Amino acid sequence: MKIAIASDHGGYELKESITRHLKLSGHEVADFGTSGTRSVDYPYYGAQAARAVARGECERGIVICKSGIGMSIVANKIRGVRAALCLDEEMAALSRRHNDANVLVLAGSRTSPQQGEGIVDLWLVTPCEGGRHGRRVAMIEDIEKSQIPNPKSRTRENKRKNSNGR
């Protein structure tokens, strides 16, 4: 499986460990950085990995920052991505079975390399159950597709602009 991976400085060491583990397990890894522990802006790296998944260049993605929260927010801004922050194997399995998550988010400060390997291994082999969960995933995709401006709010915005002479 081809897997996109990225981290910021807070997740760099876990990323390196997970990357080695994935390669030893026979996976192809597309590493979107960062390349060290010097402070960097996580949105840049997380968005690159998430976009690779959304475009179909990678089958799954893994993004890591110190808490996992920032990378989770960033990845979920990319249309077609369902990113899940997983702190243990149970969360990883549920994110796949119930939500068909295609990007795994890990917390560098809360996840040891051994824990991370277990979470990643389970996440990669767990299928989505479909059924009622598939219906809900489809609803999430429908919500994502409908994110176009509300015509009423657009009308109010145009009125406000026109009253200001712009």
Secondary structure as GFF3:
##gff-version 3
##sequence-region A 1 166
A	DSSP	beta_strand	2	7	.	.	.	ID=ss1
A	DSSP	three_ten_helix	9	11	.	.	.	ID=ss2
A	DSSP	alpha_helix	12	24	.	.	.	ID=ss3
A	DSSP	beta_strand	28	31	.	.	.	ID=ss4
A	DSSP	alpha_helix	42	54	.	.	.	ID=ss5
A	DSSP	beta_strand	60	65	.	.	.	ID=ss6
A	DSSP	alpha_helix	69	75	.	.	.	ID=ss7
A	DSSP	beta_strand	83	85	.	.	.	ID=ss8
A	DSSP	alpha_helix	89	97	.	.	.	ID=ss9
A	DSSP	beta_strand	103	107	.	.	.	ID=ss10
A	DSSP	alpha_helix	113	125	.	.	.	ID=ss11
A	DSSP	alpha_helix	132	145	.	.	.	ID=ss12
A	DSSP	alpha_helix	151	163	.	.	.	ID=ss13
###
